[in-house]
Amino acid sequence: MDTLLVRMGGASAVIEAIEGLHDRMLIDDTLTPFLEGIDAEVWTAKQFDFLGRMLEASEYDGERLRVTHQRLVDAGLGDAQFDQTLEYLREALVEADVPSDCIDEVIAAFESTRVDILCR
């Protein structure tokens, strides 16, 4: 059986979705503070690596997510921002023509990281 990455359209669909997510986040005043000082290319590469691992059903490092996001949580990152990011991700996946069943799987996979990203 093909991986989620393959079923959703491969690397090009992932990159398109990540770029769409980033564009949406950059115009949302509630999210832009969490992107300040982060190079867009570096952010995209990290998101591609993270999403790629999730879509290939590889293990992700929850401790690494907590360490990476702790400063953002300290700055106010919480459930509202996580929820908004998931909504933007869903919109970006739709825009990238990812099949709806795959979108649901991607969103569920990201939802499963909430505890680690929000350092709980």
C-alpha positions as a Python dict, from the first residue, in 0.01 Angstrom:
ca = {
    (1, 'M'): (0, 0, 0),
    (2, 'D'): (124, 347, -87),
    (3, 'T'): (222, 588, 188),
    (4, 'L'): (14, 893, 261),
    (5, 'L'): (284, 1102, 94),
    (6, 'V'): (238, 914, -232),
    (7, 'R'): (-142, 909, -210),
    (8, 'M'): (-164, 1285, -156),
    (9, 'G'): (41, 1365, -465),
    (10, 'G'): (404, 1336, -360),
    (11, 'A'): (660, 1596, -266),
    (12, 'S'): (525, 1863, -499),
    (13, 'A'): (184, 1857, -326),
    (14, 'V'): (353, 1877, 13),
    (15, 'I'): (567, 2173, -88),
    (16, 'E'): (266, 2352, -237),
    (17, 'A'): (67, 2293, 82),
    (18, 'I'): (352, 2411, 306),
    (19, 'E'): (395, 2727, 100),
    (20, 'G'): (19, 2788, 114),
    (21, 'L'): (21, 2738, 489),
    (22, 'H'): (310, 2979, 531),
    (23, 'D'): (141, 3243, 313),
    (24, 'R'): (-176, 3220, 523),
    (25, 'M'): (15, 3241, 850),
    (26, 'L'): (205, 3549, 734),
    (27, 'I'): (-115, 3752, 692),
    (28, 'D'): (-267, 3646, 1024),
    (29, 'D'): (-175, 3891, 1298),
    (30, 'T'): (-232, 3626, 1563),
    (31, 'L'): (31, 3399, 1406),
    (32, 'T'): (293, 3631, 1258),
    (33, 'P'): (462, 3697, 1594),
    (34, 'F'): (552, 3328, 1608),
    (35, 'L'): (723, 3349, 1268),
    (36, 'E'): (933, 3657, 1342),
    (37, 'G'): (1302, 3605, 1288),
    (38, 'I'): (1251, 3273, 1110),
    (39, 'D'): (1387, 3246, 757),
    (40, 'A'): (1107, 3134, 523),
    (41, 'E'): (1328, 2883, 343),
    (42, 'V'): (1446, 2729, 669),
    (43, 'W'): (1088, 2713, 798),
    (44, 'T'): (968, 2548, 476),
    (45, 'A'): (1251, 2294, 484),
    (46, 'K'): (1177, 2204, 847),
    (47, 'Q'): (806, 2172, 777),
    (48, 'F'): (877, 1956, 474),
    (49, 'D'): (1103, 1730, 680),
    (50, 'F'): (847, 1706, 963),
    (51, 'L'): (549, 1652, 735),
    (52, 'G'): (746, 1408, 523),
    (53, 'R'): (826, 1197, 829),
    (54, 'M'): (463, 1195, 934),
    (55, 'L'): (338, 1108, 586),
    (56, 'E'): (588, 827, 546),
    (57, 'A'): (474, 689, 884),
    (58, 'S'): (817, 745, 1035),
    (59, 'E'): (856, 821, 1399),
    (60, 'Y'): (877, 1183, 1494),
    (61, 'D'): (1066, 1300, 1799),
    (62, 'G'): (816, 1443, 2047),
    (63, 'E'): (1094, 1569, 2273),
    (64, 'R'): (1247, 1758, 1981),
    (65, 'L'): (909, 1917, 1907),
    (66, 'R'): (877, 2028, 2269),
    (67, 'V'): (1227, 2176, 2275),
    (68, 'T'): (1177, 2349, 1940),
    (69, 'H'): (843, 2501, 2036),
    (70, 'Q'): (905, 2588, 2403),
    (71, 'R'): (1002, 2949, 2330),
    (72, 'L'): (685, 2988, 2122),
    (73, 'V'): (470, 2845, 2401),
    (74, 'D'): (645, 3082, 2643),
    (75, 'A'): (548, 3364, 2404),
    (76, 'G'): (182, 3262, 2409),
    (77, 'L'): (143, 2982, 2155),
    (78, 'G'): (-162, 2784, 2257),
    (79, 'D'): (-464, 2592, 2140),
    (80, 'A'): (-619, 2884, 1952),
    (81, 'Q'): (-308, 2932, 1736),
    (82, 'F'): (-271, 2556, 1687),
    (83, 'D'): (-635, 2532, 1576),
    (84, 'Q'): (-595, 2823, 1335),
    (85, 'T'): (-281, 2667, 1190),
    (86, 'L'): (-468, 2340, 1134),
    (87, 'E'): (-744, 2531, 954),
    (88, 'Y'): (-489, 2704, 733),
    (89, 'L'): (-321, 2371, 666),
    (90, 'R'): (-655, 2223, 561),
    (91, 'E'): (-716, 2517, 325),
    (92, 'A'): (-366, 2485, 179),
    (93, 'L'): (-410, 2110, 124),
    (94, 'V'): (-739, 2170, -57),
    (95, 'E'): (-573, 2437, -270),
    (96, 'A'): (-295, 2188, -354),
    (97, 'D'): (-561, 1946, -483),
    (98, 'V'): (-487, 1684, -219),
    (99, 'P'): (-766, 1422, -203),
    (100, 'S'): (-1008, 1483, 84),
    (101, 'D'): (-944, 1148, 253),
    (102, 'C'): (-573, 1229, 258),
    (103, 'I'): (-644, 1575, 400),
    (104, 'D'): (-831, 1417, 690),
    (105, 'E'): (-535, 1188, 757),
    (106, 'V'): (-285, 1476, 745),
    (107, 'I'): (-495, 1685, 984),
    (108, 'A'): (-532, 1388, 1222),
    (109, 'A'): (-157, 1332, 1211),
    (110, 'F'): (-89, 1696, 1295),
    (111, 'E'): (-353, 1689, 1568),
    (112, 'S'): (-164, 1401, 1725),
    (113, 'T'): (134, 1634, 1779),
    (114, 'R'): (-64, 1897, 1973),
    (115, 'V'): (57, 1783, 2314),
    (116, 'D'): (422, 1793, 2212),
    (117, 'I'): (405, 2118, 2014),
    (118, 'L'): (225, 2290, 2301),
    (119, 'C'): (476, 2141, 2548),
    (120, 'R'): (228, 1958, 2768),
}
